[in-house]
Structure formats: structure tokens, C-alpha cells
Amino acid sequence: MKTQKLSNTTRLGLKMLERAALISAHAGANSACTFLYHDPKKPEALKKLKKF
């Protein structure tokens, strides 16, 4: 399988997507359970993002 070089635009898009996912996970870890984030057992990796 050949590897393709990513264009600068694609790299920027992927970095923005990565940042948005991290911010969303961080917000979910520090908020109370709501309909959108409902998960009775949170993964250990998500618990590490908690501020308190």
C-alpha cells in the first residue's frame, strides 16, 4: 500500500478536527451527565481530563 503525502490544507483540517474532538471530550469530562454525553461508566482516559 502506498502512502500519500497530505496537502497543507488537509493537515490543517485534521489538526482542527483533532482540536475540536479534544475540546469536546474535555467539556464532557467536566460536566454533569446530559442526554448527549450520557455514559454511566466513563473510560479512564476521559477521567484524566477532569479538572477537579
Buried (B, 14 or more C-beta within 10 A) or exposed (E): EEEEEEEEEEEEEEEEEEEEEEEEBBEBBEEEEEEEBEEEEBEEEBEEBEEE
